[in-house]
Amino acid sequence: MTQRVRALLFDLDGTLVDTETHTDRSIEAVAARHGVPGFALPLTETRGRTWAHVAEAMRARAPLAVPAELLVAELLTHWNAATADVTPIPGAPDAMRAAAAAKLKLAVVSSSPRAVIERLVGTLGVAEIVDRQSCVGGDEVERGKPDPEGFLAAARKLGVAPAEALVFEDSRAGLLAARAAGMRSMFVTCCAGDIAENAALATATCRDYRSLPPKFWDELVAGADNLAGRWYP
């Protein structure tokens, strides 16, 4: 029997806020600053990844004689400035409020640092309904996504079993982490790449939060839908 969902674990970048293009631009700008113009990384090296991973990927693929720690600091400074005013993924704040009203526990598990989670949850206007003590940033884990460490830590803090958590993700790394954690997942495609390939890793798929039916959260709590194979266009 499929366990009922008791908690929602949201990725942040590309899942709650539209920030992924800022990531690409930050990488390009920092690389150019160090003499490598027009540099870009594959999406698999950026989406759902920590800034430490991004910095090491840059050093592996470009002639950058810069310590990884300095690259991380420069990338994050550029990215924070670019995301001072961000756009929510369509329907995200309202969906989170509806989920909280349905008595679901909410937390954010991101490859971005904890300070970024705090800032953007506030920007979304949902700080009062997110269990901030259960949020997990990329700077609080030893192993980032696709390792399940962050999701499992958040589930423990929320007091739910992995099978009782539903993960919302936009990246391959995040979906693999959810699967490794033994959690169901909803792939949010509006800012994602490799949609067909990544959808195969998810329990269900939606374009954005507006595509979810009006009674989605109540049915989720009631255990009326195990989500398997569902696609919400």
C-alpha positions in Angstrom: 0.0 0.0 0.0 1.3 3.5 -0.9 1.9 5.7 2.1 0.2 9.0 2.3 2.2 12.1 1.7 2.8 14.1 4.9 5.6 16.4 3.8 6.7 18.4 0.7 10.4 19.0 0.0 11.0 21.7 -2.5 14.1 22.4 -4.4 14.6 26.1 -4.8 16.3 27.3 -8.0 14.2 26.4 -11.1 11.6 24.8 -8.9 10.3 27.7 -6.7 12.1 30.7 -8.3 13.2 31.3 -11.9 17.0 31.7 -11.3 18.7 29.1 -13.5 19.5 31.6 -16.3 21.3 33.7 -13.7 23.4 30.7 -12.9 24.5 30.4 -16.5 25.2 34.1 -16.7 27.2 34.1 -13.5 29.4 31.3 -14.8 30.0 33.1 -18.0 30.8 36.4 -16.3 33.2 34.9 -13.8 35.0 32.9 -16.4 35.4 36.0 -18.6 36.8 37.9 -15.7 39.6 35.3 -15.5 40.3 35.4 -19.3 37.9 32.7 -20.6 35.2 34.5 -22.5 32.0 32.8 -23.7 32.4 29.9 -21.3 29.5 27.6 -20.4 28.9 24.3 -18.7 26.5 21.5 -19.6 23.2 21.6 -17.7 24.1 18.4 -15.9 27.0 20.2 -14.2 24.9 23.2 -13.1 21.3 22.2 -12.4 20.8 20.9 -8.9 24.5 21.2 -8.2 26.3 23.1 -5.4 28.5 26.1 -6.2 31.5 24.0 -5.1 30.7 21.4 -7.8 30.2 24.2 -10.4 33.6 25.7 -9.5 35.4 22.4 -9.8 33.6 21.7 -13.1 34.8 25.1 -14.4 38.4 24.3 -13.4 38.2 20.9 -15.1 36.9 22.3 -18.4 38.6 25.7 -18.7 42.2 27.1 -18.2 41.4 28.8 -14.9 44.3 29.2 -12.6 42.0 30.2 -9.8 41.4 28.3 -6.5 38.0 26.7 -6.3 37.1 28.7 -3.1 37.7 32.0 -4.9 35.5 30.9 -7.8 32.7 29.9 -5.4 32.9 33.3 -3.7 32.8 35.2 -7.0 30.1 33.1 -8.5 27.9 33.5 -5.5 28.5 37.3 -5.3 27.6 37.7 -9.0 24.5 35.4 -8.6 23.2 37.1 -5.4 23.3 40.4 -7.1 21.6 39.1 -10.2 18.8 37.5 -8.1 18.1 40.4 -5.9 14.7 40.6 -7.7 13.6 37.2 -8.9 10.4 35.8 -10.5 8.6 32.9 -8.8 7.8 29.8 -10.8 4.2 30.4 -11.9 1.8 29.5 -9.1 4.5 28.5 -6.6 3.6 30.8 -3.6 -0.1 30.0 -3.9 0.6 26.3 -4.2 2.7 26.3 -1.1 0.0 28.2 0.9 -2.7 25.7 -0.3 -0.4 22.8 0.7 0.1 24.2 4.1 -3.6 24.8 4.5 -4.0 21.1 3.7 -1.8 20.4 6.7 1.3 19.3 4.7 4.7 20.0 6.2 6.9 22.1 4.0 10.7 22.5 3.7 13.2 23.6 1.1 16.2 21.4 0.2 18.6 23.3 -2.2 22.1 23.1 -3.5 22.3 26.8 -2.9 23.6 27.9 0.5 21.3 28.2 3.5 21.5 32.0 3.4 20.1 32.0 -0.1 17.2 29.7 1.0 16.3 32.2 3.8 16.5 35.1 1.4 14.4 33.7 -1.4 11.8 32.0 0.9 11.3 35.5 2.3 11.1 37.0 -1.2 8.3 34.5 -2.1 6.3 35.6 1.0 6.1 32.0 2.4 8.5 32.2 5.3 5.7 31.7 7.8 4.6 28.4 6.4 8.0 26.8 5.6 9.6 24.9 8.4 12.8 26.8 8.3 14.5 24.6 10.9 14.0 21.7 8.5 15.4 23.4 5.4 18.8 22.1 4.2 21.2 24.2 2.1 24.1 22.9 0.0 26.6 24.3 2.5 25.1 22.1 5.3 25.7 18.7 3.7 28.9 16.7 3.0 27.5 15.3 -0.3 25.3 17.4 -2.6 22.7 16.2 -5.1 22.4 13.6 -6.6 23.3 12.2 -3.2 20.1 11.9 -1.0 21.8 13.3 2.1 19.9 16.6 2.0 16.5 15.1 1.4 17.0 12.5 4.1 18.1 15.2 6.6 15.0 17.3 5.9 12.7 14.3 6.3 14.3 13.5 9.7 13.9 17.1 10.9 10.2 17.1 9.8 9.6 13.7 11.5 8.4 11.9 8.4 9.6 8.7 6.7 11.1 9.0 3.3 8.1 7.3 1.7 5.9 10.0 3.2 7.7 12.9 1.5 7.1 14.2 -2.0 9.9 16.1 -3.6 9.5 18.9 -6.2 12.5 19.2 -8.5 13.6 20.5 -11.8 16.9 18.9 -12.3 18.3 15.4 -13.1 20.6 15.6 -10.0 17.6 16.4 -7.8 15.4 13.7 -9.2 18.1 11.1 -8.8 18.6 12.3 -5.2 14.9 11.9 -4.5 14.9 8.4 -6.0 17.9 7.4 -3.9 16.2 8.7 -0.8 13.2 6.5 -1.4 10.9 9.5 -2.0 8.3 10.2 -4.7 9.0 13.2 -6.9 7.2 15.7 -9.0 9.3 17.0 -12.0 8.6 20.7 -12.6 9.4 21.3 -16.3 8.9 25.0 -17.0 12.6 25.9 -16.4 14.0 22.4 -17.0 16.1 20.9 -19.7 16.2 17.3 -21.0 12.5 17.0 -20.2 11.8 13.5 -21.7 14.9 12.0 -20.1 14.3 13.5 -16.7 10.6 12.8 -16.6 11.5 9.2 -16.7 13.2 9.6 -13.3 10.2 11.2 -11.7 7.0 9.8 -10.2 4.9 12.5 -11.8 5.4 15.6 -14.0 3.9 19.1 -14.1 4.6 22.1 -16.2 4.3 24.4 -13.2 2.1 24.8 -10.2 -0.8 26.2 -12.1 -1.2 23.0 -14.0 -2.0 21.0 -10.8 -5.8 20.5 -10.3 -7.6 22.5 -7.6 -8.0 19.6 -5.2 -4.5 18.3 -5.7 -3.3 18.9 -2.2 -6.4 17.5 -0.4 -6.3 14.4 -2.6 -2.6 14.0 -1.8 -3.2 14.2 1.9 -6.2 11.7 1.6 -4.0 9.2 -0.2 -6.4 9.3 -3.2 -3.6 9.4 -5.8 -0.2 7.8 -5.7 0.9 10.0 -8.6 2.6 7.2 -10.5 2.9 8.2 -14.2 0.8 11.3 -13.9 1.5 14.2 -16.2 -0.1 17.6 -15.5 0.3 19.7 -18.7 
